[in-house]
Amino acid sequence: MKKYLSILLFILGMCSNSPAMAEKLEPIELELNSQEKYLSLLDKSTNSTPEFLPDYRVDDYSHEEEFVVEKLEIESGESADMLQAELESQPVQEDRTVTPIPTLSMIVRKKHPILPNDRTLLNEHLYFQFDKGPAEDLLVYGAYRGDLGFNFFNGVGNHMNYDTFMGEAGVVGRLRELPIDYRFSFNFVPVKDVPYWNAMILDNFITIKAGKHNKVRIGHTRTANGYEGGMSGYLQPLIMKSQISRTFSNARSLGAKVIGSYDLVDYDIGVFSSDRFLLQFFPGAEFVGNINFKPLGKTDGKYGKLLLGTSFNVGSRDNYYKNIGFNAAYRYKKFKWDFEYMAADGYNGRSTHSSTARAEGFYTTLYYKLTDKIELLARYDQITPNKDISHKPQKEYTAGINYRIKGDALKLMINYVYYDNFNHNTGSRFLVATQLIF
């Protein structure tokens, strides 16, 4: 193994005839104890580890599937001496210099088992791998997010409140020798008008990988009704989702879906029970999906990333309901823009249900990544909740800032919201949220 690595480095050295290039090569101190250790890490770099956030959007520059770098090094000694001797024995051309290389460095990209981009706070202590048994590995995690809100109504009254938006714990992992991931998680925050034990059931599913681009998820999972409505709460850009997401979607249900990701298209399509929070045994079926086309998917980001999609939800509960949506998103370097429109003839969201209301709404958001940690946002958001009563929309104007102290694992969010409803009642809210994932 060491011989082959030495030959490889020698060939690379011969191909580089620029002194400037040689000066830019900085040795990285790494550690390689055995061939088995290298092969083990290399194997992990090509096989997906358990998913923690199955519903994040890959077009978001803050949450792309990036990798933790594992570093390897050939120990100093005979191998390094042999490599140096081979390099020095070669004739030196006039335009090429030989830079002493005390160590051989190699980088292996390894997908992290928690967040797509960042570690959780206690990952190193809560991630376990097993040599025997049905489970190959297991990650224990917890999450908490609290929101402190200051509300001002029509300029004459105000109050302050603190809400726990998120408080959960669970496990994720992979089964041994099978293309199956699992996730079991429980919510500890009470939900209004829902029995506590029913509200505890969160993500409880298995994911079966079907080739490189597709997977099947079975169990109690989030439905992909809408671009933002199907997005994990850990990754939503503002403290509150848009009004159409809060009304029409943001739901979990029992069922099965197929998830696919290709260069030019992503999709998430499934069949579910129309029940919410397991309150009824299959009151009806619903068909939910989100399909996104990526016209710039084969340009390697040279012109940015463009997403054009549609979502739909058709089902039966007390009566038939249906809604459809259209979404778009574009990002280029530090800038991002998104837009989503949804229209409903009855709807079946997380906490709101109507089989008759005709409603519609849209939002648009501007993002700017000021630094690696600080992101600025502005959003216009409106909804007409029942056009049979009034065609005047409820409007919200939001400005926000996100400070990712440690990615999404430790994040501070600040939002200011000015709202104007169809009764011309105006007011504003100042919200501060802290998110911890450990």
N, C-alpha and C positions, 0 to 999 in steps of 0.2 A: 504493500500500500504506500509506504513512504517513498519507494523507488518511483512509483507512478506519479506521485505528487511532485517529486523533484523534476522529473522529465517534463511534466506539464508546465511548471514554472519556468524551466529553461526555455521552452518553446515560446512562451509569452514574452520572455526577456529578449529573445532574438528578434521577435516581431516588432519590438518597440525600439526605434533608432533615434529617439528624441531625448536629449539630456533633460529638457524641461519636464517631460513626462516622468522621467525617472525620479526627479526631485519631488514630484507631487505624491509619490507613493509613500505613505506613512505606515510603518509597521504597527500592527495592533497586537497587543499582548493578549494571547488567548491560551486555552488549555485543551489538550487532546491527550487523554490517558490511554486510549485504545481504539482500535479499528471498530470495535463493537459500539462504542459510545458515538462515534461519528455516524455510523450507519443508522443507529437508533434515532438521532436527531434529524438526519436527512429524511428518514421515513416519516417522521412527524411533520416535516415541512410540506410533504405532498399529500397528506391525509388530513381532512378537516377534523378539528377537535370539536367538542360539544358546543352547541349554539346557546348563547345566553340571551341574545336579543334577536329573535327570529324575524321580527317585523320591521327592522330598520330599513331605510331607503338607501340604496347604493348610490344614488345620484348626489347625495349630500356630501360635500367635500369634508365635513367634519367626521363622517362616520363610514368612510369607505373601508373595505377590508384591507387594512394594512397589517403589518406583521411585526412581531417582536423579533429582534435580531439575536440569534444565538451565535456566539463566537467560538472558534476552534483554533488551536495552535499546536504546531508540532513542537514538542519539548526540545529545548536546547540540548546539544550533545552531538552524537554521531550523525544524525540526520541533517542537522544544520551545517555541520562541518562538511559533509559530503556534498550538499547542495552548493555551498560557497566554492568548494574546490572545482566542481563542474563548471560553474559560471566563470571562474578565473582562468580556467584552462582554454576557454574559447578566445579566438583572436578578437581584439578590440578594434572596431572600425573608428575612423577619425571622428565621425559624427555621433558616436555612441559611447557612453560611459557606463561602467559597471558600479552600481550602488550596492554597498554591503547590505545583505538581508539577514539579520540575526534570527528572524523567525518567519515562518510561513503562515500567513493568515487566510482564513476561509470563513465566509459568512453563510449561514443557513437561515432561510426565512421560515419562521414558524408561526402559524396563526394562533393567536392567543385564545384561550377557551372562554374568556369572559366577554369583554367588550370588543367590538370590531377594531377599535383604534387604541384603547387605553386599558391599563390594568385596573382591577378593583383595589380597594385599599388593603384588604387582607388576603389577597389571592394566594400568596406564597404559603400561607398557613392553612388555607381551607381547600386546597386542591390536592386530591389523592389519586395515585395510580396503584393498581392491584396486579399482582403476578398471577393470581388464580381467581376462579369464580366467574360468574356470568357477566359481571361488570368490569370493563377495562379501566375506567376511571370514574371519578365523582368529584363534583365541585359543590360545596356548600356555600350559599350566598345569602345576603340580606340586603334590604334596601329601605331607605326612608327619605321622604321629602315632605317638608313642612312649608306652608305658605302663610305669611303674615300680611293681612290686607287692611288698608285704610280706605273706607268708603265715604264719599261725600255726595249727598243727594240735593240737587237743585240749589246748592249753595247755602242751605239753611240748616242742614243737619248732617251728622257724621257719626260713624262708629268704627271700632277696630275689632278684628277677629283673627283668630289663628286656627287654620285648618290643617289636618294631616292629609295631604294628597295621596301619599303612598307609604305603606308600611307592610313589607312582605318578607318572606323567607322561603327558601326552597333548595332543590338540588338539580343539577344537570349532569349528564354523563353519556358514555357510549357503552354499548354491549360488546362483549368480546367476540371477535371473528364474525360479526354480523354488521351489515351496513345500517345500523339502527342507533339513533340518539334518543334520549329520553329527557323529559323535564317535568318535574312535579313541584308546584309552588302554591303558597297559601297567602291570602290577604288577611291582615289583622285590623284593618280600618273599617269601622261600621259603614254601611251604605244605607241611606235613607229609604225607608219603606221596604227593606229587604231583610229577612231573618239573618241573624249574624252568621250562622253556620252555612247558609247558602252563599252569602257574600264571601266566605273564606275560600271557596273553590276558584282558583285562578287558572294558570296554565297547567294542564295535566294531559300530556300527550306523548306519543312517540313519533319520530320522524324516520321514514324509510327512504334511503337514498336509492334512486333509480337512474344510474348512470352519472355522467359528469354534470349534467345541466338540470336534472329534475329530481324532485323528492315528493313523497306523499306523507302528509301529516294527518294523524288520526287521534281524536280525543277532544278535550275541551280546550279550545284555542281561539285566538282573535280572528275575526272575519275581516276581509279586506274590502270593506265597503267605503270607498273613498281613498284618495291619496293620503290625506292627513288622518282621516278616521281610522285607517288600518295601521297607523304608525304607533310604535311603542311609546308609551308615556315618558320613558326615560330619555327619548331623543326628540320629542316635539320641541320646536324652536322657541315657543312662548310658554308662559306658565299655564295658560288656558288654551285649549284647542279652539278652532274657529267655531262659530255658531252652527254652521251646517254639520260639522263633525260632532259637536255635542248633541245635536238634535237627531240626526239621521243615522249615526253610526257609533264608532268607538265601543264596539260590543264584542263579547265572547260568546261562543255557543258550542254545543256538542255536535260533532260531525267529522267530515273528512275533506281534505283539499289537496290539490296538486300545485306545487310551486316550481316555476321554471325560470331560468336566467340564461340568456344568450347574448351575443354581441349586440343584436338589434332589437331584442324584445325581452321583457320580463312579464310574468303573469302569476297570478295567485287566484285560483278558481276553486270553489268548493260547494258542497251541499251540506246543509246544517238543519238542526231543529230550530224552529222559530222561537223557542223558549229563551228566556234570559234568567241567569242565576239558578238554573235547575229548579224552577218553581213549579213547572208542569212537566208531565211526561209527554213529549212530542205533540204539542198542540197543532203543529203543522210543519211543513218543510219550507225552506228558503234556499234560493240559489244566489250566491254572492261571488263577485269576481272583480278583479282589477287588472287591466292589461295596459302596459306601458311600452310604447315604441321609442327606440333610441336612434334617430336618423344619423347621428354623428358617432355611433358606436364603434366604427372601424377606423376612426381618425386619430386614435390614441390621445384624445384630449387636446389636439392642436388648436381646434376652434371652439373649445369648451365642450360642455355636455348638455344635450338637449333631450328632454323627455316630453312625450305627447301621449296622453293616456285617456282611458275611459273606465268607469266603474258602474256596477249595476247591482241591484238587490231586488229580487222578485220572490214573494212568498205569501204564506197564508197563516194568519193567527186568529183573530176574531173575524177577520174578513181578508180579502186579498189586498195587498199593498205592493207598490213598486216605486223605485226611484232610480235615476240614472245621473251620472256625473261625467264631467270632462275636466281634465287637468293638464297643466303644462308646467315645466320647470326648466330653467336654463342657468348654468353656472359657468363662469369663466374667471379663472384665477381666484381673486378675493371677493368677487361679486357673485350674488345669486338672486334669482327672481323666481317666484312661483305663483300659480293661479289655479283656482278650482271653482267650478260651478256645479251645483246639484239641484235637481228638480224632483219633487216627490208627489205621488198620488197615494197618500198613506205612507207610513214609515215605521220602522221597528228598531229604534236605537237602544243604547245601553240602559237608559232610565226613562225614556219617553217613547210612547207607542200610540199610534193613531192609524186606523184603517181608512179614514175618510179625508183627513186634512190635505188640501193641496198647498204645497209650500215650495219655496225656492230660495236660493241664496248663493252668494259667492264671496270669496276673499282673495286678496292678492298681497304678497309679502315681498319686501326688499331686504336683502341681507348684505352686510359688508364685514369682512373679516379684518378688523383693524390690526390685530397681532395674532400670534399663534394661540393666544389664550382669550382674547377679547373679541366679541362679535356684536355688531350693532344691527338692530332690526326695526322695521316700521311696517305696519299692516293696516289695511282698510278691510272691513268685514261687515257684511250685511245679510239679513235673512228676513223673509216674509213668511212667518210661521203658519198662517192660514189665510189664503187669498179670498176665501169665502166671507171672511169677516172684514179684512182690510188689506189693501194693496200697498200700504205704507210700510216700508221696511224698518226693522230695528238695526241701528248702525253702531259699530264700535270702531274707534280709532286707537291704535296701540303703538307705543314706542317702547323698545326694550333693549336691554344689554345683557349679554351672557358672559360670565367670567369663569372659564374652565380652569380651576386651580390644578386639578389632576384629571383632565379630560371630563367625561361625563360621570366619573366615579366620585368626584368632589366638585360640585358646580354651584355657583351663585347666580341667580336670575333676578333681574329687576324689571318690572313692567309698569307703565302708566297707561291707563285705559280711560278714554272719554266715550260715553255712550249716549245715544239718543234713540228712544223707542218710538213706536208708532203713535203713542199718546202724547208725544213731545215732552216726556219726562226725561230730563237730562241729569247727568251726574258723572262722577269719575271715581276711579279706583287706583290706588297705588299699592302694588303687590311686590313682595320680596320673598323669594323662595330659596331654600338650601337643599341640595340633593346629595345624598350619600349612598354609595353602593359598595358593600364590603363583603 
